[in-house]
């Protein structure tokens, strides 16, 4: 989900099933492509920030590491995205 829908739109399908070995950088690339395909909005992957519990995640973090370090809940992992602040 976008942190601020006024800056980046919501994806048509906000849920993604993925391997726990996927990393944050792969998700940024995915988001960049989906924003272009669904909303004709060009955003470089490097300009996207992905957050868990409003904490920015490092590119090399895997979903398994994010789950262990930040989430630790029984529900599905929730990630948010926003434009990096300059």
C-alpha positions as CSV (number, residue, x, y, z in Angstrom):
1,X,0.0,0.0,0.0
2,X,1.2,3.5,-0.6
3,X,2.0,5.6,2.5
4,X,0.6,8.7,0.8
5,X,-1.8,8.0,-2.1
6,X,-1.5,11.6,-3.2
7,X,2.1,10.9,-4.2
8,X,2.1,7.3,-5.4
9,X,-1.1,5.4,-6.5
10,X,-2.3,2.2,-5.0
11,X,-1.7,-0.9,-7.2
12,X,-4.8,-2.7,-8.7
13,X,-3.9,-5.8,-6.7
14,X,-2.3,-4.7,-3.4
15,X,-1.4,-8.3,-2.4
16,X,1.6,-10.2,-3.7
17,X,2.5,-13.8,-3.0
18,X,6.2,-14.3,-3.1
19,X,9.2,-16.3,-1.9
20,X,10.6,-15.4,1.5
21,X,14.0,-15.2,-0.2
22,X,12.9,-12.3,-2.3
23,X,14.6,-9.1,-1.3
24,X,13.5,-5.5,-1.0
25,X,15.3,-4.4,-4.1
26,X,13.3,-6.9,-6.2
27,X,10.1,-5.5,-4.7
28,X,11.2,-2.0,-5.7
29,X,11.8,-3.1,-9.3
30,X,8.4,-4.8,-9.3
31,X,6.7,-1.7,-8.0
32,X,8.4,0.5,-10.5
33,X,7.2,-1.7,-13.3
34,X,3.6,-2.0,-11.9
35,X,3.3,1.8,-11.5
36,X,4.3,2.3,-15.1
37,X,2.0,-0.5,-16.4
38,X,-1.1,0.3,-14.3
39,X,-0.8,4.1,-13.9
40,X,1.6,5.3,-16.6
41,X,3.7,6.7,-13.8
42,X,7.5,6.5,-14.3
43,X,9.2,6.0,-11.0
44,X,12.8,4.7,-10.8
45,X,13.2,1.7,-8.4
46,X,15.9,3.7,-6.6
47,X,13.4,6.4,-5.8
48,X,11.0,4.1,-4.0
49,X,11.3,3.3,-0.3
50,X,9.6,0.2,1.2
51,X,8.6,0.2,4.8
52,X,7.5,-2.2,7.4
53,X,5.8,-0.7,10.5
54,X,6.9,2.6,9.0
55,X,10.6,1.7,9.2
56,X,12.6,1.9,5.9
57,X,14.0,-1.4,4.8
58,X,17.4,-2.1,3.3
59,X,17.6,-3.2,-0.4
60,X,19.4,-6.5,0.6
61,X,16.9,-7.5,3.3
62,X,15.0,-10.7,2.4
63,X,11.3,-11.0,3.3
64,X,12.4,-13.7,5.8
65,X,14.7,-11.2,7.5
66,X,12.0,-8.5,7.5
67,X,9.5,-10.9,9.0
68,X,11.9,-11.9,11.8
69,X,13.3,-8.4,12.5
70,X,10.3,-6.2,12.1
71,X,7.0,-8.1,11.9
72,X,6.8,-11.1,14.2
73,X,3.0,-11.4,14.0
74,X,0.7,-14.1,12.8
75,X,-1.0,-12.1,10.1
76,X,0.3,-11.5,6.6
77,X,3.4,-9.3,6.3
78,X,2.3,-5.7,5.4
79,X,4.7,-3.5,3.5
80,X,4.1,0.1,2.4
81,X,5.9,2.2,-0.2
82,X,6.6,5.8,-0.7
83,X,8.9,8.1,-2.7
84,X,12.3,8.5,-1.0
85,X,12.6,11.9,0.7
86,X,15.3,14.1,-0.9
